[in-house]
Amino acid sequence: MRLTPRTPEVRVPRLVGLMAVDARETAETQGIVLVAPDRPDFHLAVVDYVVRQYPPPGSEIPRGAAVTVWCEVTDGEGGGGSGVREPRRPGPPPGGLRRELDEPGDPFEVLR
């Protein structure tokens, strides 16, 4: 197995847009440490996305130095504000299937 020489400086990878779990893995392979001042539980975060980082990608920093990342604010893991919100208000307009089909009953009602 061939070992690559450990340089004292590393280039900061682009972490913006990565999920927290991927950002941590990328940082670990580069030999840097991630800190997130807005997420004290960043080491447990999985689906939060990194929206900002400092220092910027491509900067050279000492191996083992910290890179600060900020994540999007969510209501919880996977929250994100998306998904189905039921019941919908106001309700859907009348019609639909009833508009297409006759009401049950005698189709030839006697008119008097």
Backbone torsions as a table, in degrees:
resi	resn	phi	psi	omega
1	MET	NA	130.3	-177.8
2	ARG	-96.2	125.4	179.0
3	LEU	-94.6	137.2	175.3
4	THR	-85.7	142.2	-179.4
5	PRO	-65.4	140.3	179.4
6	ARG	-84.4	113.8	177.2
7	THR	-85.1	151.2	-179.7
8	PRO	-71.6	-18.3	-179.3
9	GLU	-118.3	146.7	176.2
10	VAL	-130.3	154.9	175.4
11	ARG	-87.9	136.3	179.7
12	VAL	-72.9	124.1	178.3
13	PRO	-76.1	162.3	175.6
14	ARG	-78.0	117.7	-178.0
15	LEU	-107.8	-17.6	-178.9
16	VAL	-63.8	131.5	-179.5
17	GLY	96.7	-14.2	178.6
18	LEU	-84.1	151.1	171.4
19	MET	-70.6	156.1	-176.1
20	ALA	-55.7	-43.3	-178.2
21	VAL	-64.1	-39.1	178.8
22	ASP	-71.5	-37.0	178.2
23	ALA	-62.9	-43.0	179.0
24	ARG	-63.3	-41.8	-179.4
25	GLU	-65.0	-43.0	178.6
26	THR	-62.7	-44.4	179.5
27	ALA	-62.4	-41.4	-179.2
28	GLU	-63.1	-42.1	-179.7
29	THR	-68.5	-26.4	178.0
30	GLN	-85.7	-12.2	179.7
31	GLY	83.4	29.2	177.5
32	ILE	-120.3	165.4	-178.2
33	VAL	-112.7	138.1	177.0
34	LEU	-101.4	138.3	172.7
35	VAL	-128.5	144.7	-179.5
36	ALA	-132.4	99.9	-177.0
37	PRO	-64.4	-24.6	-179.6
38	ASP	-88.5	-8.4	-179.2
39	ARG	-133.9	91.5	178.7
40	PRO	-62.6	-22.7	179.3
41	ASP	-99.2	29.7	-177.2
42	PHE	-58.1	-33.4	-179.9
43	HIS	-64.8	-16.4	177.9
44	LEU	-103.3	-15.5	-176.3
45	ALA	-65.3	142.2	-178.8
46	VAL	-120.8	-56.4	-170.6
47	VAL	-99.0	3.4	174.9
48	ASP	-71.7	145.3	-179.7
49	TYR	-102.9	140.7	176.3
50	VAL	-76.1	125.4	-178.7
51	VAL	-110.8	-13.7	179.9
52	ARG	-156.0	151.1	177.5
53	GLN	-146.1	153.4	173.5
54	TYR	-146.4	130.4	1.3
55	PRO	-71.4	162.6	-176.4
56	PRO	-68.4	161.9	179.0
57	PRO	-58.6	143.0	178.7
58	GLY	92.6	-14.3	177.7
59	SER	-68.0	148.7	175.5
60	GLU	-98.4	129.0	179.3
61	ILE	-133.5	159.5	176.8
62	PRO	-64.6	143.9	176.0
63	ARG	-58.4	134.5	-179.1
64	GLY	90.0	-3.3	178.8
65	ALA	-73.6	164.2	-178.0
66	ALA	-95.2	141.0	171.4
67	VAL	-115.0	128.7	-179.7
68	THR	-90.7	131.1	177.8
69	VAL	-126.0	149.4	174.7
70	TRP	-119.6	139.9	-178.7
71	CYS	-108.7	159.1	175.8
72	GLU	-66.2	146.2	-177.7
73	VAL	-83.6	124.3	178.4
74	THR	-127.9	168.2	178.9
75	ASP	-80.9	-4.3	-178.8
76	GLY	158.4	175.6	-179.9
77	GLU	-57.6	121.4	178.8
78	GLY	79.4	0.4	-178.4
79	GLY	-61.1	-77.8	172.7
80	GLY	63.4	-8.5	177.5
81	GLY	78.9	5.6	179.4
82	SER	-101.0	172.0	177.5
83	GLY	116.5	179.7	-176.1
84	VAL	-83.9	132.7	176.7
85	ARG	-116.7	103.3	-179.2
86	GLU	-116.3	151.1	-2.5
87	PRO	-79.0	150.0	179.1
88	ARG	-80.9	139.4	175.1
89	ARG	-125.7	132.8	-8.8
90	PRO	-72.1	162.1	-179.2
91	GLY	-66.4	166.7	179.4
92	PRO	-64.2	153.7	-178.4
93	PRO	-65.3	154.3	178.8
94	PRO	-66.1	156.9	179.4
95	GLY	126.3	-127.0	179.0
96	GLY	66.5	-127.8	-177.3
97	LEU	-64.1	-37.1	179.0
98	ARG	-64.2	-32.6	178.9
99	ARG	-67.0	-34.3	-176.9
100	GLU	-81.2	-34.3	-175.7
101	LEU	-109.8	149.1	175.3
102	ASP	-71.8	154.5	174.4
103	GLU	-69.8	148.6	177.9
104	PRO	-63.0	149.2	-178.9
105	GLY	136.7	-172.6	-178.3
106	ASP	-75.6	117.8	-178.9
107	PRO	-71.2	-19.2	-179.5
108	PHE	-115.5	65.3	-177.8
109	GLU	-66.8	137.9	179.5
110	VAL	-77.6	126.3	178.3
111	LEU	-94.1	134.0	179.9
112	ARG	-117.7	NA	NA
